[in-house]
Amino acid sequence: MIPSAGSRLGGVTIVTEAEQPSKTYRIDYAKNQIVGWIDGAQAVAQAIYKILLTERFRYLIYSWNYGAELESLIGENYSVYESELKRIVKEAVLQDGRINSIRHFQLSRSGRNAVSVSFTADTIYGEVPIETEVERIV
């Protein structure tokens, strides 16, 4: 018999998936330090930034569903970069179960090799505005 959620095996209840708590450490990126704790919408916002900063499939510690495949855009012209960046960001961010959808997605050049990205994440804690810059490697 294959155990399913809530089944018992030798007196132990097997649970295949559970909702993860959102309380986590707070990262101060300016100081490169962990400073205290955050929860709720702040924790989701930090998770989004971490997802976008982590290249997907690079680090064994993370699931294959974690991170963004931004290196696949190296060398692409701006129009391809722009359309693919939108798809990659949405795909990466929506892997987090606390995020229901992405709205108001905007891209703009913020320098020769950088793109400003902003969007609103609809989460289980409400709307979370996100603004970040992605370096464009040519």
Summary of the structure (lengths in Angstrom):
residues: 138
radius of gyration: 17.8
end to end distance: 53.1
largest distance: 61.6
contacts: 334
relative contact order: 0.14
helix: 25%
strand: 38%
